[in-house]
Amino acid sequence: MNFLEFLISLGWLVSIDCFIGFVLYVLYNYFDKKYNSSLEITILKQENEFLKQENQKLNGTSSDFWDKNDKKRGKL
């Protein structure tokens, strides 16, 4: 094996490694968004409800600016 063959083999190894790393990265992001994004949305909804309750305790007014019927009609 001469130096040129070594460089070509090293190039193939690096390119295959980059390709496999990219595929794993894309698969990880796909599954992360598909299965964990609903968890984050649920947590944000719970935090929003908690902050609305705390705002009512402090100010005595509602911070719910949208009518619940608007959500059902699809306006929001």
C-alpha positions in Angstrom: 0.0 0.0 0.0 1.5 3.2 -1.1 0.8 6.7 0.2 -1.9 7.5 -2.5 -3.9 4.3 -1.8 -3.7 5.2 1.9 -5.1 8.7 1.2 -7.9 7.3 -0.9 -8.8 4.8 1.7 -8.8 7.4 4.4 -11.0 9.6 2.2 -13.5 6.8 1.8 -13.5 6.1 5.5 -14.1 9.8 6.3 -16.9 10.2 3.7 -18.7 7.0 4.9 -18.3 8.1 8.5 -19.8 11.6 7.6 -22.7 9.9 5.7 -23.6 7.6 8.5 -23.3 10.4 11.1 -25.7 12.6 9.0 -28.2 9.7 8.6 -28.2 9.1 12.3 -28.6 12.8 13.0 -31.6 13.1 10.7 -33.2 10.0 12.2 -32.6 11.3 15.7 -34.2 14.7 14.9 -37.2 13.0 13.1 -38.0 10.7 16.1 -37.3 13.5 18.6 -39.8 15.8 16.8 -42.3 13.1 16.2 -42.5 11.7 19.7 -41.2 14.4 22.1 -42.7 17.5 20.6 -46.2 16.6 21.9 -44.6 16.4 25.4 -43.2 19.9 25.1 -46.6 21.2 23.8 -48.3 19.6 26.8 -45.8 21.2 29.2 -46.3 24.6 27.6 -50.1 24.3 27.9 -49.8 23.4 31.6 -47.4 26.4 32.2 -49.8 28.7 30.3 -52.8 27.6 32.5 -50.7 28.0 35.6 -49.6 31.5 34.7 -53.2 32.4 33.9 -54.3 31.3 37.4 -51.4 33.2 39.0 -52.3 36.3 37.0 -55.9 36.0 38.2 -54.7 35.8 41.8 -52.5 38.9 41.5 -54.6 41.1 39.3 -58.1 39.7 39.8 -58.7 39.8 36.1 -58.7 37.1 33.5 -55.9 36.9 31.0 -57.8 34.7 28.6 -58.2 37.1 25.7 -59.8 34.6 23.3 -63.3 33.3 23.5 -63.5 29.6 23.9 -66.0 29.4 21.0 -63.4 31.0 18.7 -61.1 28.0 19.2 -64.0 25.6 18.3 -64.8 27.6 15.2 -61.2 27.5 14.0 -60.6 31.2 14.2 -57.4 30.6 16.2 
